[in-house]
Amino acid sequence: MLAYLVRRIFIGIVLLLALSLMTFFLFFASPVDVTRFACGKNCTPEKRATTEKALGYDKPVLEQWTDFLKGIVVGRDYPDDPELQAAAPDVVTHCAAPCFGYSQVNAQTVNQLIKEAAPVSVSLALMAVFIWVLLGVLFGLLAAVTKGSLIDRGIVGLTLVVYAFPTFFVAIFLLKYVAIKWQWLPFPQYETIAEGGIGGWLTNLILPATTLALFYLAGYVRITRAFVLESLSEDYIRTATAKGLAPRKVLFKHALRAALTPLVTMIGLDFASLLGGAIITETVFSYHGLGALAVRANVSYDLPVLIGLLLLAGAFVILANIVVDVLYAYIDPRVRLD
C-alpha cells in the first residue's frame, strides 16, 4: 500500500509539473501582450517597463516557469527584480510558499485571493455533495428494488426532467420564488461559522447547494439503480439469499456495497471539480468563491490568478483520484492495491 501511494503521488507531481509548463507556454508564449493587461488602462511606457520587470515578464518563458516552481517550494518576493527591490524595499511583498504568484490587477498575492475565496467554494461543494449523494443513492436504491413499477419510472423520469434544466435557470427559480416570493428561506448570503454559527452557515448554503445537487442527482440515481440491479443478479447474492440472510442485509451489505465502487469514482471527481469553483451558481447567488474569482480574473486578463486556479484545480483532481483508488480496497474486498 505504501509503495503504491508513493508511486501515485510521484506520478501526480509529474502531471502537475507538465500541466504548469503547458499552461505557461500557452499563456506567456502567445502573441498577446500580457504586460499591457497587467499594467492597466493608463499605462505609460515607463510604467509598462517597471511592471514587466516587477512581475518577471521580461524573462524567457522557461525561466519564468522555473521561478514559479521555486516560489511554490520556497516562496517569492515581489517585485521580482532585485534592482526594484533595492530601490523601494518598503513596497516589497513576500509571498510565502506555496506561492502561486502576484496579481497586479488586485495588488495582492494569488495566495491571498485564493485564501479568501476557497472557504466559500469548499463549503458549497461539501453541502452539494452531501445532498446529491444522499438523495441519489436513496432514490437509486428505491428505483432498483421497485424495478419496472410506477415508482421506478417516476423517479428516473423526474430526475431526468430536472437534469434537463440549465443550472442558471434552477438557480434563478430557487432565488426568485423560494427566497424572494415565498420567503421559505432567507436570501442567501454566505456567512462563515464564526459569523452566523453552524445554523446560519448551513441555511445560507441550502439554495446554491441544492442547485448544484439537482444537476448531479440524475446521474447518481441512474448509476446506483444500474449497479444495484447488476449486483442483485450475481451468484453471491443468490448464495446469500439461499443461506437465509434477511433481504435488507443482502441489499445493503452485499448489493449496495458492490455498487458503491463506481459511485466513489464519480464522487471524487465531481467533488474535485466543484472545489475549483462552481462558476454559474456562484455568479447567480453572488457567492465570492473560486468560480467567481476565475470569472473576474478572466475578464481582467489576470494571468497569475488564472494560472494559480488552474493548478489548484488540477491538484484537486489528482488528489481525488489517489483517494478514490485507496478507498476501492476498503469498499470492495476484491480490489487489491499492489
C-alpha positions as CSV (number, residue, x, y, z in Angstrom):
1,M,0.0,0.0,0.0
2,L,2.8,2.5,0.9
3,A,4.7,1.8,-2.3
4,Y,1.5,2.3,-4.3
5,L,0.8,5.6,-2.6
6,V,4.4,6.9,-3.1
7,R,4.2,5.9,-6.8
8,R,0.8,7.6,-7.3
9,I,2.0,10.8,-5.5
10,F,5.1,10.9,-7.7
11,I,3.0,10.5,-10.9
12,G,0.7,13.2,-9.6
13,I,3.6,15.6,-9.1
14,V,4.9,14.9,-12.6
15,L,1.4,15.6,-14.0
16,L,1.2,18.9,-12.2
17,L,4.7,19.9,-13.5
18,A,3.6,19.1,-17.0
19,L,0.3,21.0,-16.5
20,S,2.1,24.1,-15.2
21,L,4.7,24.0,-18.1
22,M,1.9,23.7,-20.7
23,T,-0.1,26.5,-19.0
24,F,2.9,28.8,-19.0
25,F,3.6,28.3,-22.7
26,L,0.0,28.7,-23.7
27,F,-0.3,32.0,-21.7
28,F,3.1,33.6,-22.0
29,A,4.3,32.3,-25.3
30,S,1.2,33.6,-27.1
31,P,1.2,36.7,-29.2
32,V,-0.9,38.5,-26.6
33,D,0.9,41.3,-24.7
34,V,0.4,40.1,-21.1
35,T,2.3,43.1,-19.7
36,R,-0.2,45.6,-21.1
37,F,-3.1,43.9,-19.3
38,A,-1.1,43.7,-16.0
39,C,-0.1,47.4,-16.4
40,G,-3.7,48.6,-16.7
41,K,-5.5,51.1,-18.9
42,N,-3.5,54.3,-18.2
43,C,-0.2,52.6,-18.9
44,T,2.8,54.7,-19.8
45,P,6.0,53.3,-21.4
46,E,7.8,53.8,-18.1
47,K,5.1,52.1,-16.1
48,R,5.0,49.3,-18.6
49,A,8.7,48.6,-18.3
50,T,8.5,48.7,-14.5
51,T,5.6,46.3,-14.5
52,E,7.3,43.9,-16.8
53,K,10.4,43.8,-14.6
54,A,8.4,43.6,-11.3
55,L,6.4,40.5,-12.5
56,G,9.4,38.9,-14.3
57,Y,7.6,39.1,-17.7
58,D,10.9,40.3,-19.3
59,K,12.4,36.8,-18.9
60,P,12.2,33.9,-21.2
61,V,9.1,31.7,-20.7
62,L,11.1,28.7,-19.4
63,E,12.9,30.9,-16.8
64,Q,9.5,32.3,-15.7
65,W,8.3,28.8,-15.2
66,T,11.4,27.8,-13.1
67,D,10.9,30.9,-11.0
68,F,7.3,30.0,-10.5
69,L,8.3,26.5,-9.3
70,K,10.9,28.0,-6.9
71,G,8.1,30.1,-5.5
72,I,6.0,27.0,-4.9
73,V,8.8,25.4,-2.9
74,V,10.4,28.3,-1.0
75,G,8.2,31.4,-1.6
76,R,8.9,34.5,-3.6
77,D,9.2,38.3,-3.3
78,Y,7.6,40.9,-5.5
79,P,8.7,43.0,-7.3
80,D,10.7,40.1,-8.9
81,D,13.6,42.3,-10.0
82,P,16.4,42.8,-7.4
83,E,17.0,46.3,-8.5
84,L,13.4,47.3,-7.9
85,Q,13.5,45.6,-4.5
86,A,16.6,47.6,-3.6
87,A,15.2,50.9,-4.8
88,A,11.9,50.5,-2.9
89,P,12.3,48.0,-0.1
90,D,9.1,49.3,1.6
91,V,6.9,48.0,-1.2
92,V,8.3,44.5,-1.4
93,T,5.6,41.9,-0.9
94,H,6.6,38.5,0.3
95,C,4.5,35.5,-1.0
96,A,5.0,32.5,1.3
97,A,5.3,29.0,-0.1
98,P,3.5,27.6,-1.9
99,C,3.4,30.9,-3.8
100,F,1.1,31.0,-6.8
101,G,2.1,34.4,-8.0
102,Y,1.2,38.1,-7.6
103,S,-1.9,39.8,-9.1
104,Q,-1.0,43.2,-10.3
105,V,-4.7,43.9,-11.0
106,N,-5.7,43.3,-7.4
107,A,-2.4,44.3,-5.8
108,Q,-2.5,41.1,-3.8
109,T,-0.8,37.8,-3.9
110,V,-2.7,35.0,-5.6
111,N,-2.5,33.1,-2.3
112,Q,-4.4,35.8,-0.5
113,L,-7.1,35.8,-3.2
114,I,-7.5,32.1,-3.1
115,K,-7.5,32.1,0.7
116,E,-10.4,34.5,0.8
117,A,-12.5,32.6,-1.9
118,A,-11.7,29.0,-1.1
119,P,-13.9,28.6,2.1
120,V,-16.9,29.6,0.0
121,S,-16.3,27.0,-2.7
122,V,-15.3,24.3,-0.2
123,S,-18.5,24.9,1.9
124,L,-20.7,24.9,-1.2
125,A,-19.1,21.7,-2.6
126,L,-19.4,19.8,0.7
127,M,-23.1,20.7,1.1
128,A,-23.9,19.9,-2.5
129,V,-22.1,16.5,-2.4
130,F,-23.9,15.6,0.8
131,I,-27.3,16.4,-0.8
132,W,-26.8,14.7,-4.1
133,V,-25.1,11.6,-2.8
134,L,-27.7,11.0,-0.1
135,L,-30.7,11.5,-2.4
136,G,-29.1,9.9,-5.4
137,V,-28.2,6.7,-3.5
138,L,-31.6,6.5,-1.8
139,F,-33.7,7.2,-4.9
140,G,-31.5,4.9,-7.0
141,L,-31.9,2.1,-4.4
142,L,-35.6,2.6,-4.3
143,A,-35.8,2.5,-8.1
144,A,-33.8,-0.7,-8.2
145,V,-35.9,-2.6,-5.7
146,T,-39.1,-1.5,-7.5
147,K,-37.8,-2.2,-11.0
148,G,-40.4,-1.7,-13.7
149,S,-43.0,-0.2,-11.3
150,L,-44.6,3.2,-11.5
151,I,-42.2,4.4,-8.7
152,D,-39.2,3.3,-10.7
153,R,-40.3,5.1,-13.8
154,G,-41.4,8.1,-11.9
155,I,-38.0,8.5,-10.1
156,V,-35.9,8.1,-13.2
157,G,-38.2,10.3,-15.3
158,L,-38.4,13.1,-12.8
159,T,-34.6,13.2,-12.2
160,L,-34.0,13.4,-16.0
161,V,-36.5,16.2,-16.3
162,V,-34.8,18.2,-13.6
163,Y,-31.4,17.4,-15.2
164,A,-32.6,18.9,-18.5
165,F,-33.0,22.4,-16.9
166,P,-29.9,24.6,-17.2
167,T,-28.1,25.4,-13.9
168,F,-28.7,29.1,-14.2
169,F,-32.5,28.5,-14.7
170,V,-32.7,26.4,-11.5
171,A,-30.6,28.9,-9.5
172,I,-32.8,31.9,-10.6
173,F,-36.0,29.9,-10.0
174,L,-35.0,29.0,-6.4
175,L,-33.7,32.5,-5.7
176,K,-36.8,34.2,-7.1
177,Y,-39.5,32.0,-5.7
178,V,-38.1,30.2,-2.6
179,A,-36.1,33.1,-1.2
180,I,-37.9,36.2,-2.5
181,K,-41.5,35.5,-3.3
182,W,-42.4,32.6,-0.9
183,Q,-39.7,33.5,1.7
184,W,-39.3,29.9,2.8
185,L,-35.6,30.6,3.3
186,P,-33.7,33.9,3.8
187,F,-32.0,35.5,0.8
188,P,-28.7,33.5,0.7
189,Q,-25.6,35.5,1.7
190,Y,-22.5,33.5,2.6
191,E,-21.6,33.5,6.3
192,T,-18.8,31.7,8.0
193,I,-19.5,29.6,11.0
194,A,-17.8,32.2,13.2
195,E,-20.2,34.9,11.9
196,G,-23.5,33.1,11.8
197,G,-23.0,29.8,13.6
198,I,-23.5,26.4,12.1
199,G,-27.2,27.1,11.6
200,G,-26.7,30.3,9.7
201,W,-23.8,28.8,7.7
202,L,-26.0,25.8,6.6
203,T,-29.1,27.9,5.9
204,N,-27.3,30.2,3.5
205,L,-25.9,27.2,1.7
206,I,-29.2,25.3,1.1
207,L,-30.3,27.1,-2.1
208,P,-27.0,27.2,-4.0
209,A,-26.1,23.7,-2.9
210,T,-29.5,22.4,-4.0
211,T,-28.9,24.0,-7.4
212,L,-25.7,22.0,-7.8
213,A,-27.1,18.9,-6.3
214,L,-30.1,18.8,-8.8
215,F,-27.6,19.0,-11.7
216,Y,-25.7,15.9,-10.5
217,L,-28.6,14.0,-9.0
218,A,-29.9,12.3,-12.1
219,G,-26.6,10.6,-12.9
220,Y,-26.2,9.2,-9.4
221,V,-29.8,7.8,-9.4
222,R,-29.2,6.0,-12.7
223,I,-25.8,4.7,-11.8
224,T,-26.9,3.5,-8.4
225,R,-30.0,1.8,-9.9
226,A,-28.0,0.1,-12.7
227,F,-25.2,-1.3,-10.5
228,V,-27.6,-2.4,-7.7
229,L,-29.6,-4.3,-10.3
230,E,-26.4,-5.8,-11.7
231,S,-25.2,-6.8,-8.2
232,L,-28.6,-8.4,-7.4
233,S,-28.2,-10.8,-10.4
234,E,-24.8,-12.0,-9.2
235,D,-24.2,-15.6,-7.9
236,Y,-23.0,-14.5,-4.5
237,I,-26.3,-12.6,-3.9
238,R,-28.3,-15.7,-4.7
239,T,-26.0,-17.7,-2.4
240,A,-26.5,-15.1,0.5
241,T,-30.3,-15.3,-0.1
242,A,-30.2,-19.1,-0.1
243,K,-28.4,-19.1,3.2
244,G,-31.4,-17.4,4.8
245,L,-29.9,-13.9,5.2
246,A,-32.5,-11.1,5.6
247,P,-33.4,-9.3,2.4
248,R,-32.4,-6.0,3.9
249,K,-29.0,-7.3,4.9
250,V,-28.5,-8.8,1.4
251,L,-29.4,-5.5,-0.2
252,F,-27.4,-3.1,1.9
253,K,-24.4,-5.2,3.0
254,H,-23.8,-7.0,-0.3
255,A,-25.5,-5.5,-3.3
256,L,-25.2,-1.8,-2.3
257,R,-21.5,-2.2,-1.2
258,A,-20.6,-3.6,-4.6
259,A,-22.5,-0.7,-6.3
260,L,-20.6,1.9,-4.4
261,T,-17.3,1.3,-6.3
262,P,-18.2,3.3,-9.4
263,L,-20.0,5.9,-7.2
264,V,-16.8,6.6,-5.3
265,T,-15.1,7.4,-8.6
266,M,-17.8,9.8,-9.6
267,I,-18.0,11.5,-6.1
268,G,-14.3,12.0,-6.0
269,L,-14.0,13.6,-9.5
270,D,-17.2,15.7,-9.2
271,F,-16.2,17.0,-5.7
272,A,-12.7,17.9,-7.1
273,S,-14.2,19.8,-10.0
274,L,-16.5,21.7,-7.6
275,L,-13.6,22.7,-5.4
276,G,-12.3,24.5,-8.4
277,G,-15.4,26.7,-8.3
278,A,-19.0,26.4,-9.5
279,I,-18.9,29.4,-11.8
280,I,-22.6,29.8,-12.8
281,T,-24.0,29.0,-9.3
282,E,-21.6,31.3,-7.5
283,T,-22.3,34.1,-10.0
284,V,-26.1,33.9,-9.7
285,F,-26.1,33.8,-5.9
286,S,-23.2,36.4,-5.7
287,Y,-21.0,34.0,-3.7
288,H,-17.4,35.1,-4.0
289,G,-15.8,31.7,-4.3
290,L,-13.2,30.3,-6.6
291,G,-15.6,30.2,-9.6
292,A,-16.4,33.9,-9.3
293,L,-12.7,34.7,-8.8
294,A,-12.0,32.8,-12.1
295,V,-14.6,34.9,-13.9
296,R,-13.2,38.2,-12.6
297,A,-9.6,37.1,-13.5
298,N,-10.7,36.1,-17.0
299,V,-12.5,39.4,-17.6
300,S,-9.4,41.4,-16.4
301,Y,-7.0,39.0,-18.0
302,D,-5.3,38.4,-14.7
303,L,-3.0,35.6,-15.7
304,P,-1.3,34.9,-12.3
305,V,-4.8,34.2,-10.8
306,L,-5.9,32.1,-13.7
307,I,-2.7,30.0,-13.5
308,G,-3.0,29.6,-9.8
309,L,-6.6,28.4,-10.1
310,L,-5.8,26.1,-12.9
311,L,-3.0,24.4,-11.0
312,L,-5.1,24.2,-7.8
313,A,-8.0,22.6,-9.7
314,G,-5.5,20.1,-11.2
315,A,-4.1,19.3,-7.8
316,F,-7.7,18.7,-6.5
317,V,-8.4,16.2,-9.3
318,I,-5.1,14.3,-8.9
319,L,-5.6,14.1,-5.1
320,A,-9.2,12.9,-5.6
321,N,-8.0,10.1,-7.9
322,I,-5.5,8.9,-5.3
323,V,-8.0,9.0,-2.5
324,V,-10.6,7.1,-4.7
325,D,-8.1,4.4,-5.6
326,V,-7.3,3.9,-1.9
327,L,-10.9,3.7,-0.9
328,Y,-11.5,1.0,-3.5
329,A,-9.6,-1.5,-1.4
330,Y,-11.8,-0.8,1.6
331,I,-15.2,-0.7,-0.2
332,D,-14.6,-3.8,-2.5
333,P,-12.5,-6.6,-0.9
334,R,-11.9,-7.9,-4.4
335,V,-9.7,-4.9,-5.2
336,R,-6.0,-5.1,-4.2
337,L,-3.5,-2.3,-4.5
338,D,0.0,-3.6,-5.3
